[in-house]
Amino acid sequence: MHRSKSALTLLQQLTRLRVTSSGTTLASRTMQTMNVTQAAHSRLFWSVERTTQGIQWRTFSTEKDTARVEEPTENEKKLTLELEELRKESAELTEKVKSLDDKYKRALAESENIRRRLTKQIDDAKLFGIQGFCKDLLEVADILGHATEAVPKDEISDKNPHLKNLFEGLSMTRQQLNSVFKRHGLEPVNPMNEKFNPNLHEALFQQEVANVEPNTVVVVSKIGYKLHDRCIRPALVGVTKG
């Protein structure tokens, strides 16, 4: 009987020991699991924080930091205003430069046109400066021509030396005058049997002539003259009817 009680007591102690050992083991395992979980959470939080810092330069933890970034400082405001003013001034100066450049180009083109016109006027003055003088001499040439043509050709002989000398003098004077005209670019226009040219001829009348094309000069009442291809007196002509 005593041995049975002792055995029962020993069995109960073993059972308690197993329960205690089991609980201790479970608690230890639970603590280890909690520690592992906390460590994982810590590593995850640190990783997320590092990732967030990599994406965004700075995180805001307080309202003070947020307000400091949203509201610029006085220096930043001044710099912004100065930058805007400089931009406006730069735009105004750019427009002004464009306007002045356009005016300069227009003035340059105008001065070049004036230079060309003046050069042409100077050249024309050199060529046609004697135009008025030539017109006055044309009347003298006409008179000499009429006087030469008025002398009867059959009476020009040694029997009439005075008339012969006069005719020779008039002819030489007319020839010399025509030579001077030619030297200065003044040429006669005698369009006999030529087509009518309104730039060089002036038609006085029309008449019918057989076997002659229309608008052909058949009569020259007065020869014309041109100075360096510029007509200073048109030839007075008669033309055939069309």
Backbone torsions as a table, in degrees:
resi	resn	phi	psi	omega
1	MET	NA	-43.9	178.4
2	HIS	-64.1	-39.0	179.1
3	ARG	-67.6	-34.6	179.1
4	SER	-66.4	-40.5	178.4
5	LYS	-66.4	-41.3	-179.9
6	SER	-63.1	-40.4	178.8
7	ALA	-66.5	-38.2	179.1
8	LEU	-67.2	-39.8	178.7
9	THR	-64.3	-41.6	179.3
10	LEU	-64.4	-37.8	178.8
11	LEU	-65.7	-41.6	178.1
12	GLN	-63.6	-41.5	179.3
13	GLN	-63.1	-40.4	177.8
14	LEU	-61.7	-40.0	179.9
15	THR	-64.2	-44.4	178.1
16	ARG	-61.3	-40.7	-179.1
17	LEU	-62.7	-40.6	179.0
18	ARG	-65.6	-41.7	179.8
19	VAL	-64.1	-43.7	-179.9
20	THR	-63.8	-42.5	179.0
21	SER	-65.4	-39.0	178.4
22	SER	-64.5	-41.8	179.3
23	GLY	-66.4	-40.0	180.0
24	THR	-64.6	-42.5	178.3
25	THR	-62.8	-42.5	179.2
26	LEU	-64.0	-42.3	179.5
27	ALA	-65.2	-40.1	-179.9
28	SER	-64.8	-41.7	178.8
29	ARG	-65.2	-38.6	178.9
30	THR	-63.9	-42.7	178.8
31	MET	-64.0	-40.9	178.7
32	GLN	-63.5	-41.3	179.5
33	THR	-63.3	-42.0	179.4
34	MET	-64.0	-41.4	179.6
35	ASN	-63.9	-43.1	178.4
36	VAL	-62.2	-41.5	-179.5
37	THR	-64.1	-45.3	178.6
38	GLN	-62.5	-40.8	178.8
39	ALA	-63.7	-39.9	178.9
40	ALA	-64.6	-43.2	177.3
41	HIS	-61.8	-39.5	-179.8
42	SER	-64.7	-44.9	178.8
43	ARG	-65.3	-38.9	178.9
44	LEU	-64.2	-44.0	178.6
45	PHE	-62.5	-42.3	179.8
46	TRP	-65.8	-38.7	178.3
47	SER	-65.8	-43.6	179.5
48	VAL	-64.3	-40.7	179.7
49	GLU	-64.8	-42.1	178.1
50	ARG	-63.7	-42.4	179.7
51	THR	-63.1	-42.4	179.6
52	THR	-64.3	-40.1	178.0
53	GLN	-67.7	-30.3	177.2
54	GLY	-71.2	-34.1	-179.8
55	ILE	-79.3	-43.5	-177.3
56	GLN	-116.4	133.4	-175.1
57	TRP	-60.2	-38.1	-175.8
58	ARG	-145.0	134.2	174.9
59	THR	-97.4	150.0	-177.1
60	PHE	-105.2	120.7	-178.9
61	SER	-103.8	-17.5	-177.8
62	THR	-134.2	162.0	176.8
63	GLU	-67.8	-26.3	-179.4
64	LYS	-65.5	-44.0	177.8
65	ASP	-63.9	-40.7	179.6
66	THR	-62.7	-43.6	179.6
67	ALA	-66.1	-35.8	-178.8
68	ARG	-67.5	-32.8	178.9
69	VAL	-80.2	-40.7	-177.6
70	GLU	-69.1	-36.8	-179.1
71	GLU	-102.8	111.0	-179.0
72	PRO	-67.3	159.0	179.9
73	THR	-78.6	173.5	180.0
74	GLU	-64.5	-40.0	178.4
75	ASN	-63.5	-40.5	178.0
76	GLU	-65.2	-39.3	177.3
77	LYS	-62.4	-44.2	178.9
78	LYS	-63.1	-43.7	179.7
79	LEU	-63.7	-38.2	177.9
80	THR	-64.6	-44.1	178.2
81	LEU	-63.1	-44.2	178.8
82	GLU	-62.4	-38.3	178.5
83	LEU	-64.4	-42.1	177.9
84	GLU	-63.9	-42.3	178.1
85	GLU	-63.1	-41.3	178.3
86	LEU	-64.5	-37.6	177.6
87	ARG	-64.9	-44.5	177.9
88	LYS	-62.5	-44.1	179.4
89	GLU	-63.9	-38.2	177.5
90	SER	-64.2	-41.7	178.3
91	ALA	-64.7	-42.2	178.7
92	GLU	-63.5	-43.2	179.4
93	LEU	-65.5	-36.2	177.8
94	THR	-63.8	-44.1	177.4
95	GLU	-64.1	-39.5	179.3
96	LYS	-64.7	-41.3	178.7
97	VAL	-63.6	-41.9	178.2
98	LYS	-62.1	-44.1	179.7
99	SER	-63.1	-45.8	179.1
100	LEU	-65.2	-37.6	178.3
101	ASP	-64.4	-40.6	177.2
102	ASP	-64.4	-43.5	178.2
103	LYS	-63.5	-39.7	179.7
104	TYR	-63.3	-43.3	179.6
105	LYS	-64.8	-40.8	178.3
106	ARG	-64.4	-43.3	179.0
107	ALA	-64.2	-38.7	178.6
108	LEU	-64.8	-42.7	178.4
109	ALA	-65.4	-40.9	179.2
110	GLU	-64.5	-43.0	178.1
111	SER	-63.8	-36.0	177.4
112	GLU	-66.9	-40.1	177.4
113	ASN	-64.8	-40.7	178.0
114	ILE	-63.6	-40.9	179.5
115	ARG	-62.3	-42.3	179.5
116	ARG	-65.8	-42.5	178.7
117	ARG	-62.9	-43.5	179.3
118	LEU	-64.6	-39.8	177.8
119	THR	-62.3	-42.4	178.5
120	LYS	-66.0	-40.6	178.6
121	GLN	-63.9	-38.6	178.1
122	ILE	-65.6	-43.7	178.6
123	ASP	-63.8	-42.0	178.0
124	ASP	-64.5	-37.5	178.7
125	ALA	-64.4	-36.9	177.9
126	LYS	-67.2	-37.7	-176.9
127	LEU	-81.3	-42.0	-171.7
128	PHE	-111.5	14.7	178.0
129	GLY	-65.0	-24.0	-179.5
130	ILE	-95.3	12.2	-175.8
131	GLN	-60.3	-45.6	179.3
132	GLY	-63.3	-40.9	178.7
133	PHE	-64.4	-40.1	178.8
134	CYS	-64.3	-39.9	178.4
135	LYS	-60.1	-39.2	178.9
136	ASP	-67.4	-36.8	-180.0
137	LEU	-73.3	-21.0	-179.8
138	LEU	-62.8	-34.8	177.8
139	GLU	-65.1	-38.0	176.9
140	VAL	-64.6	-41.8	178.2
141	ALA	-63.4	-39.2	178.7
142	ASP	-64.0	-42.5	-179.5
143	ILE	-65.1	-42.4	177.2
144	LEU	-62.0	-39.1	178.7
145	GLY	-64.8	-44.9	179.3
146	HIS	-64.2	-40.0	-179.9
147	ALA	-66.0	-39.7	-180.0
148	THR	-67.0	-42.2	-178.8
149	GLU	-72.6	-22.0	-179.1
150	ALA	-77.5	-15.7	-179.4
151	VAL	-74.6	125.1	178.1
152	PRO	-64.0	125.8	-176.4
153	LYS	-69.4	-30.8	-177.7
154	ASP	-75.0	-14.4	179.9
155	GLU	-96.8	-1.7	178.4
156	ILE	-85.3	101.0	-179.1
157	SER	-156.5	177.5	179.5
158	ASP	-69.8	-17.5	178.2
159	LYS	-72.1	-23.2	179.2
160	ASN	-123.9	73.6	-173.7
161	PRO	-66.3	-31.0	-179.2
162	HIS	-66.2	-44.3	179.1
163	LEU	-67.2	-37.6	179.1
164	LYS	-65.1	-44.3	178.6
165	ASN	-64.5	-38.3	178.5
166	LEU	-65.1	-43.5	179.6
167	PHE	-64.0	-43.7	178.9
168	GLU	-63.9	-38.1	178.6
169	GLY	-66.2	-43.6	178.0
170	LEU	-64.3	-41.3	-179.6
171	SER	-64.8	-42.0	179.0
172	MET	-66.3	-38.9	178.4
173	THR	-65.0	-42.8	179.1
174	ARG	-64.8	-41.0	179.6
175	GLN	-65.2	-41.3	178.7
176	GLN	-66.6	-38.9	178.7
177	LEU	-65.0	-42.0	177.4
178	ASN	-65.1	-34.3	177.0
179	SER	-65.6	-40.3	177.2
180	VAL	-65.4	-41.3	178.0
181	PHE	-58.9	-45.5	-177.9
182	LYS	-66.1	-37.5	179.7
183	ARG	-63.4	-30.6	-180.0
184	HIS	-99.4	13.0	174.6
185	GLY	86.8	11.8	179.5
186	LEU	-98.6	116.7	-175.3
187	GLU	-123.7	143.8	178.4
188	PRO	-75.8	153.9	177.7
189	VAL	-122.1	105.5	178.6
190	ASN	-120.2	90.4	-169.5
191	PRO	-88.3	36.0	-178.8
192	MET	-61.0	130.4	179.2
193	ASN	63.3	22.9	175.7
194	GLU	-107.2	164.0	176.0
195	LYS	-69.4	144.2	-179.1
196	PHE	-66.8	130.5	179.1
197	ASN	-122.1	109.3	-176.2
198	PRO	-63.7	-18.3	178.7
199	ASN	-77.9	-22.1	-177.3
200	LEU	-121.2	-15.8	-174.1
201	HIS	-121.6	154.6	174.5
202	GLU	-129.2	114.5	-175.5
203	ALA	-79.6	126.9	178.0
204	LEU	-95.2	-32.2	-177.9
205	PHE	-160.3	170.0	175.0
206	GLN	-125.9	148.8	177.6
207	GLN	-149.2	156.3	-179.5
208	GLU	-89.5	127.6	179.1
209	VAL	-131.9	129.2	-178.1
210	ALA	-73.2	145.7	175.6
211	ASN	60.6	29.0	177.1
212	VAL	-128.2	135.3	-179.2
213	GLU	-65.3	150.6	178.4
214	PRO	-62.4	154.4	178.9
215	ASN	59.4	36.4	174.9
216	THR	-106.0	136.8	-179.7
217	VAL	-74.0	121.4	179.5
218	VAL	-116.6	-15.2	179.9
219	VAL	-137.5	132.1	175.5
220	VAL	-116.7	104.8	-179.5
221	SER	-78.5	-32.8	-179.2
222	LYS	-154.0	124.9	-178.6
223	ILE	-70.2	153.2	178.4
224	GLY	-104.4	176.7	179.9
225	TYR	-140.7	148.5	174.6
226	LYS	-132.8	140.9	-178.9
227	LEU	-112.3	109.7	-177.5
228	HIS	51.5	53.6	178.3
229	ASP	66.5	10.2	174.5
230	ARG	-107.8	124.7	-178.2
231	CYS	-74.6	119.5	177.0
232	ILE	-105.4	-12.2	171.4
233	ARG	-156.4	118.4	179.8
234	PRO	-73.7	152.2	176.8
235	ALA	-78.9	133.9	178.0
236	LEU	-87.5	116.6	-170.3
237	VAL	-132.8	166.6	168.0
238	GLY	-118.9	138.0	-174.1
239	VAL	-122.8	162.1	177.5
240	THR	-79.8	153.5	179.6
241	LYS	-74.0	151.0	178.4
242	GLY	-83.4	NA	NA
